[in-house]
Amino acid sequence: MLTMTIWCVGTLLECLVLVRGFRQALYRQFPIFYAYLLFVIINEFVRLAVYRWDSAHYFRVYWATQFLSLALGCGIIFEIYRVALRSFPGAARMTRYVLLIVFGAIFAKALILASEDVSSLAATSLILERNLRIVQALAALTLVSLFMWYAIPFGKNLKGILLGYALFIGMSILQITFLYYTWDRIRPLWTYAPSVAYLVVLGIWVRTLWSAQAVPAASNVRLESDYEMLLATTRSQFRRTLARLGWAARA
């Protein structure tokens, strides 16, 4: 009964965030975030229908849709960086390439493992989720550190999405860690913890995304100038390395 109540409240909060996002036109600024939320709502009903009427295929459907959920979750990180660094195109471009390479490598490895042994889909999805959540947590922490260091304002909507999703990532990492090492011992205490934490996440999103608020313009240009300096130094070092390699080859 309690599980169903939590699920119903969570679904209502998800729908509320989605409706307010469309009424306030926030979906135009954060299309991936709202696409993710819509996917989560539809996915919950699909899984529930499969569980009730075709339970033999439930776990296969669960882990297959989990791949899509993780991909959209990575898209949220991209979107947070895109909106947060829109005043810094150079830094935004660099972080986009780095995240694309890291996320792409993790997904490619998971797909290879899944193709080699289809029966291990659940284990592969769990490993994929663990690796992606860790990278997402590091990416969120890096962004927060950058904005604190350069005193760049986030804006209410962006801050709410980042705070809620960071809490969700942290809870997912804890859950996977416990699942690997101490699941049997903490199962009684952990039964409702992820669901309650997700309600807190949804509460944060309802509060911070109730109305649209523009991201404040960033007046601090040190981030972009530091990026250009780093880029110039990297290029110079790369040319020196190539020159040395060429000299060594001739010798």
N, C-alpha and C positions, 0 to 999 in steps of 0.2 A: 504493500500500500504506500509506504513512504517513498519507495523507488519510483513508483508511477507518479506520485505527487511532484517529486523533484523534476521528473522528466517533463511533466505538463507545464510547470512553472518555467522551466528552462526554454521550452518551445515557445511559450507566450512571450517571454522576454526577447528571444531571437526575432520573432515576428514584429515586435514593437520596435526594435532597433532598425529592422529592415524597412518598415513602413515610414518611420521618421526620416530615414535616410533618403527615401524617395520624395517625401513631402518637402524636405529641406534642400533637395537637389544635391545632397552630399555624395550620392553615388557617382556624380560626374567627376568629383575630385578624388574619390577613392573607389574606382570601379572594381578593382580586384578584391578589395575587402568585402564589398557588398555581394559580389559574385560568390565569394567563399561562404558568406553567411547564408545565402540562398541555397547553395549546394548542401550545406550542413542540414538545413531544414528538410529539404527533399530527401536527402540521404537517410535521415532518421526514420522517416515514414517508409522508405523502401526497405530498410533493414527490418523494421517492425513487421511489415507485410511478409517478407521472406521468412522471418522467424516463426510467424504464426501459421503460415500456409505451406511452407516448403523448408522446414527447419534443417533438413539434411544438407542443404546448400548454403546455410546461413554463414558459416565461417569463411567459405570461399568468397561469397559476396562481400562479407565484411572486410576481408583483407584486400580484395580487389579495389573496392571503393576507397580504402584507406590510402592507396597509392595516389588517387586523384586528390584526396583531401590534403595530403602532404605536399603535393605539387602546388596547389592553390595557396597553402600556407607559406611556401617559399615565395610565391608571388606577392604576398602581403609584405614580406621583408623588403622586396624590391620596391614596392609601392611606397613604403615608409621612407626609404632612402630617396626615392624620386621626389617626393613632396618636400621632404626635409631639406634636401640639398639643391632645390631648384634654382637658388641664387648662386650656386657654385657649380657650374657645368663641368669644369675639369675634374673636381673631386667626385662629382656624381658619376661621371663616365668611368673613372678608375674603379670605384667601388662596384659599379654595375658589372664590369668585366670580371673582377675578382670573385664576386658572388656567383656569377654565371658559371665560371670555371669550377668552383668548389661544389656547388649544388649539382652541376652536370656530371662531375666525376662520381659523386655519391650515388646518383640515380643510375648512372651507367653500370656501376659495380653491382647494384641491387638487381638490375634487369638481367645481367649476365648470370648471377647466382640463381635467379628465378627460372631462367631458361634452361639451366643445367639440371635443375631438380624442381619440377612443378609442385611436388608434394611438400616442399619446404617453404611454400608461399608465406605462411604465417611467421616463421622464423626470419625469413628474409625481410618481410615488412617491418618486423619489430626492430631488427638491426638498422634498417633504413631510417625508421622514425627516430631511433636513438641518435644516430649520427647527424641527421638533419636538425633535430632539436638542439643539439649541442652547438652546431654552427649558427643556427638562428639566435641562440642565446648570446653567443659571442658577438654576432653582428649587432644585436640590439644594444649590448653593453658598450660596444665600440662607438655607436652613434651617440648614445647618451654622454659618454666621456668626451667626445668631440664637441658636442653642444655646450657642455659645462665648461670645457677648457676655453672655448672661443666666445662664451656668453651669447649664444645664439638662441632666440626664443623658438619654442616649438609650436605654440598655438594650442588652444583647448582641444580641438577635434583630433589633431595628430597625436598630441600627448595622451589622450584617452585611448586611442587605438594601440599605441605603443605600450602603454602601461598594462592594458588588459591582455594583449597578446603575449607580453613578456611574462605575466603571471601564469598564463595558460602554458607557455613553454616550460617554465620552471616546474609546474605541477606535473607535466608530462615526463620530464626528465626524472623527477623523483619516483613517479609511478613505474617507469621502465627499470630504474635502478633497483627498486624494491622487488620487482617481478623477477629480476635476475638473481638476487642474492638472499633476500629475507622474506619472500612472499608468504610462506606458510606461517611465519611468526607474526607478521603485521596484518594479515588478512582481516581479522576481526575489527581492527582499528581503522583500516583503510577502506572499508566497504563503501562509505558515503563521502569520504574526503574529496576525491576528484570531482564528484558531482556538485558538492557544495562550493568548492573552489570555482567551478565553472559558472555557478550562479553569481558569485562575486564578480567574475570577469564580465558577465552580461550586465550586472548592475553598474559597473564602471562605464561600459559602453552606452547604456541608456542615459546615464547622467551627462556624459561628456559629448554625446552625439545627438542630444535632443534638439539642438538648434545649430545651424551652420555658423562657423566663425572662421574668418579668413586667417591664414597663417601669417603672422607679422613679417614684414619685410626685414631681411637681415642686413644690417648696416655694417657689420664687421666683415672686412674683406681679407683679413689675415689668413683665413683658411685657404682661400683660393691662391693667394700669393705664396703661401707655404707649399701648396701642392705644386705650383709652377716651379718653385725652387727645387723641390724633391725630384720632379720630372727632369729638369735640366741636369741635375747632379747624376741621376740614373743614366741618362743618355750619354753624358760625358764618360762615366765609368764604363759603360757598355762599349763605347768606341775605343777606349784605352785597352779593354780586354781583347777586342777583335784585333787591334793593332799588335798587341803582344803575341796573340796566337798566330798571326800572319808572319811575324818576325821569327817565331819559333819554328814554323813550318819551312821557311826559307833556309834557316840554319840547319 
